[in-house]
Amino acid sequence: MNKLNAVLIVLNLLVTVGLVCAISAYYFSPLEARLPVLAGFFFPLFAVAQFLFLGCWFFRKRKWMVLPVLGILVGWPQWSATVQLNLLDGNRPDSVKEIKIATYNSKRFLVTAYKPERQIAKFNKNAGFLKGKSFDIFCLQESFTNNKFLLKKVKQLTDLNYHYSVPYGNAILSRYPIVNTFTDPADTRLNPFIYVDIQIGKDTIRVYNVHLQSLHFGENEYDLLKNPTPQQKSETRSLLRKVLSASKKRVPQVQRVLQSIKESPYPVILCGDFNDPPTSYTYHQMTKELNDSFVEKGCGIDATFAGPIPGLRIDYIMADERFRIVNHQVLQGGVSDHYPVISEMVINQ
């Protein structure tokens, strides 16, 4: 065995260990294991490296192809949640009304001015990309902050007359009557999960809007992600602490949401900003009960985070088995560090 092959084998073994660790984040609670949480964010890098090694061993020592092949097969659930090739729309029902849902962490459209004329100008500029988009249900995170003017403008823009929101953060707007509302009483954060029951003809559906624990990255952490250097030791420790802390806090939040979903007498749609990728424990728990619209009808990677971490999908629309998902897309644009996610679905008859 020459030296180059020996080096490649060692590197491939290290990548395989890293990939297995990243895959384990899908199954182990952050309350039980810390390392998988951190490795999980690097799953795409480990996975791409395995494909590179697959090509390398194909042309050099084919017997070592077993390493990347095993790594790719073991991580298949995470692959299918990260990359999709749904190239065909499939059969879309003609006689059944489709429900079009959107979810968006809007950052309040960056409207921070106090004077009404400045608010109008800021909102028209920052929310203009939504003009002409027709939704039946629109879930917003970081929405109004008790700003009645902003609520009025969003309702006018989307032509949705019914709404429910908490003082800061989550809001749900609907084209159809809202017949019941709920806010998680156990959550003392600024963004407790909410749900509304919506009457659509003879059917009632329950729509959840969640904004799970944020990482609360500051300028130092974002600078580290954009321009990592070995000298930024304190920033690196701060970033790792925030990732681990937020991951732990999301566990009980997810448990409360899932318990509520299991008790729902109506078909369920879940929208929101999970602050977690598809390789996470959070995502795995949610998809035990619900179908991810991206997995059903997405294509490519469909990143929803516009920040310095490329290809990151942390915003989701999910539905239980009583819905058939017929379309999924991510709408590029806006001034938030998130992109709107849009899905169309019908209630199974």
VONUFI-958330 format. One line per 8 residues: number of its first residue (from 1); for each residue x, y, z of C-alpha. Coordinates in steps of 0.05 Angstrom, whole numbers, m for minus. Layout:
<pts>
NUM = X:Y:Z ~ ...
</pts>
This chain:
<pts>
1 = 0:0:0 ~ 31:66:m21 ~ 32:128:23 ~ m22:164:m16 ~ m71:107:m9 ~ m55:103:66 ~ m69:177:75 ~ m134:171:35
9 = m157:112:77 ~ m144:149:142 ~ m181:211:117 ~ m239:169:93 ~ m243:134:161 ~ m244:202:196 ~ m298:228:149 ~ m339:164:161
17 = m334:173:237 ~ m355:245:229 ~ m414:224:185 ~ m437:171:234 ~ m433:222:290 ~ m474:271:248 ~ m525:217:232 ~ m533:201:306
25 = m559:272:318 ~ m622:248:284 ~ m635:196:337 ~ m604:220:402 ~ m636:275:444 ~ m590:336:456 ~ m605:324:530 ~ m567:258:524
33 = m510:272:477 ~ m475:337:457 ~ m426:318:403 ~ m478:293:353 ~ m515:360:358 ~ m453:396:334 ~ m435:344:281 ~ m506:344:254
41 = m498:414:225 ~ m439:388:184 ~ m476:329:155 ~ m477:358:83 ~ m401:368:85 ~ m388:297:110 ~ m438:269:59 ~ m406:307:0
49 = m338:283:23 ~ m363:211:21 ~ m384:219:m51 ~ m316:248:m68 ~ m283:188:m36 ~ m330:142:m74 ~ m305:171:m139 ~ m233:169:m114
57 = m235:95:m95 ~ m271:78:m160 ~ m209:99:m198 ~ m157:76:m147 ~ m174:18:m101 ~ m245:m6:m112 ~ m247:m50:m51 ~ m245:12:m7
65 = m309:37:m40 ~ m345:m1:16 ~ m329:56:65 ~ m366:112:28 ~ m421:66:4 ~ m437:44:75 ~ m434:117:99 ~ m482:139:44
73 = m531:81:58 ~ m531:91:133 ~ m547:165:125 ~ m603:154:75 ~ m659:182:120 ~ m620:246:127 ~ m604:248:53 ~ m677:243:34
81 = m694:299:81 ~ m638:343:53 ~ m641:331:m22 ~ m701:313:m64 ~ m712:300:m139 ~ m788:305:m144 ~ m787:327:m217 ~ m860:312:m232
89 = m922:344:m202 ~ m960:279:m203 ~ m1036:277:m205 ~ m1066:341:m180 ~ m1140:334:m162 ~ m1187:376:m206 ~ m1250:375:m165 ~ m1221:389:m97
97 = m1202:458:m71 ~ m1128:463:m57 ~ m1104:498:6 ~ m1044:543:m5 ~ m1002:554:58 ~ m941:598:69 ~ m895:606:128 ~ m844:662:137
105 = m799:689:192 ~ m807:761:170 ~ m763:797:221 ~ m822:845:224 ~ m802:864:152 ~ m748:906:186 ~ m800:960:201 ~ m770:996:261
113 = m787:1069:246 ~ m837:1106:290 ~ m865:1157:242 ~ m924:1128:201 ~ m898:1154:134 ~ m830:1120:146 ~ m865:1056:167 ~ m905:1055:102
121 = m844:1068:59 ~ m804:1014:96 ~ m859:963:93 ~ m874:974:19 ~ m801:967:2 ~ m787:905:45 ~ m852:867:34 ~ m863:884:m39
129 = m838:816:m62 ~ m902:785:m33 ~ m948:829:m73 ~ m992:788:m120 ~ m979:723:m82 ~ m1044:690:m62 ~ m1045:648:2 ~ m1103:616:39
137 = m1064:611:104 ~ m1002:652:122 ~ m961:636:184 ~ m911:689:207 ~ m856:687:259 ~ m826:751:288 ~ m886:787:259 ~ m920:847:289
145 = m894:864:359 ~ m963:893:376 ~ m957:939:316 ~ m1029:947:292 ~ m1006:986:231 ~ m961:929:209 ~ m1017:878:219 ~ m1064:921:177
153 = m1013:927:121 ~ m999:852:120 ~ m1074:837:117 ~ m1082:886:59 ~ m1022:857:23 ~ m1046:784:29 ~ m1121:797:26 ~ m1131:754:88
161 = m1183:780:136 ~ m1180:731:194 ~ m1120:728:240 ~ m1094:707:308 ~ m1028:729:339 ~ m990:734:404 ~ m961:801:427 ~ m893:786:398
169 = m877:736:345 ~ m924:683:318 ~ m985:701:277 ~ m1033:662:232 ~ m1074:697:178 ~ m1130:660:142 ~ m1177:669:84 ~ m1227:624:120
177 = m1261:636:188 ~ m1220:620:250 ~ m1266:585:299 ~ m1218:570:356 ~ m1149:593:380 ~ m1096:569:428 ~ m1030:594:457 ~ m983:548:495
185 = m991:568:568 ~ m929:531:591 ~ m881:572:548 ~ m854:636:579 ~ m813:655:518 ~ m834:711:471 ~ m854:660:418 ~ m899:606:447
193 = m930:560:396 ~ m1001:576:375 ~ m1054:540:335 ~ m1121:559:304 ~ m1179:517:281 ~ m1202:539:212 ~ m1269:524:180 ~ m1263:508:106
201 = m1331:490:79 ~ m1353:428:117 ~ m1283:413:141 ~ m1246:439:202 ~ m1170:437:203 ~ m1119:456:257 ~ m1059:498:237 ~ m999:504:284
209 = m947:559:281 ~ m882:548:319 ~ m817:586:328 ~ m771:539:366 ~ m713:564:409 ~ m668:609:369 ~ m592:604:370 ~ m587:678:386
217 = m523:687:347 ~ m493:756:352 ~ m445:793:306 ~ m385:755:333 ~ m415:687:317 ~ m437:709:247 ~ m368:738:234 ~ m338:671:254
225 = m384:634:205 ~ m367:681:149 ~ m292:685:161 ~ m269:628:207 ~ m198:635:234 ~ m159:594:287 ~ m150:656:329 ~ m225:663:345
233 = m225:615:403 ~ m272:654:448 ~ m321:665:391 ~ m318:590:374 ~ m333:571:447 ~ m391:621:448 ~ m420:592:384 ~ m416:521:408
241 = m448:539:475 ~ m506:573:440 ~ m518:515:393 ~ m518:464:451 ~ m561:508:496 ~ m613:522:443 ~ m616:448:422 ~ m631:428:494
249 = m686:480:502 ~ m720:457:438 ~ m731:386:466 ~ m788:403:515 ~ m817:452:464 ~ m822:397:412 ~ m852:350:463 ~ m908:399:479
257 = m923:412:406 ~ m926:337:390 ~ m970:322:450 ~ m1019:375:427 ~ m1017:348:355 ~ m1033:278:380 ~ m1094:304:417 ~ m1121:343:357
265 = m1190:321:334 ~ m1177:354:266 ~ m1128:345:209 ~ m1063:381:226 ~ m1017:427:188 ~ m953:450:223 ~ m914:511:200 ~ m854:546:230
273 = m782:562:241 ~ m750:502:276 ~ m680:532:280 ~ m657:461:266 ~ m636:425:202 ~ m668:361:173 ~ m612:321:205 ~ m633:341:275
281 = m670:306:332 ~ m723:360:327 ~ m738:344:255 ~ m738:269:267 ~ m789:276:324 ~ m835:320:283 ~ m834:274:222 ~ m855:214:264
289 = m924:246:264 ~ m924:290:202 ~ m902:290:129 ~ m852:343:107 ~ m878:380:45 ~ m807:386:18 ~ m796:310:21 ~ m864:299:m12
297 = m858:351:m68 ~ m793:390:m62 ~ m736:389:m112 ~ m662:402:m99 ~ m640:429:m32 ~ m689:487:m22 ~ m650:525:31 ~ m694:571:73
305 = m639:608:111 ~ m609:668:76 ~ m552:676:126 ~ m479:656:123 ~ m492:581:128 ~ m504:557:56 ~ m557:506:39 ~ m590:508:108
313 = m663:488:113 ~ m695:506:180 ~ m765:529:160 ~ m818:477:147 ~ m889:461:128 ~ m914:393:150 ~ m981:358:150 ~ m1011:294:176
321 = m1033:236:133 ~ m1103:265:125 ~ m1073:314:75 ~ m1044:302:6 ~ m987:349:m9 ~ m987:370:m83 ~ m935:425:m87 ~ m876:456:m49
329 = m831:515:m63 ~ m786:566:m30 ~ m797:638:m50 ~ m733:677:m59 ~ m733:749:m37 ~ m746:795:21 ~ m700:827:73 ~ m705:775:127
337 = m651:722:136 ~ m706:671:121 ~ m743:655:56 ~ m818:642:54 ~ m838:569:46 ~ m901:553:6 ~ m940:489:1 ~ m1006:467:m31
345 = m1047:409:m6 ~ m1116:379:m5 ~ m1155:342:49 ~ m1159:268:32 ~ m1231:248:21
</pts>
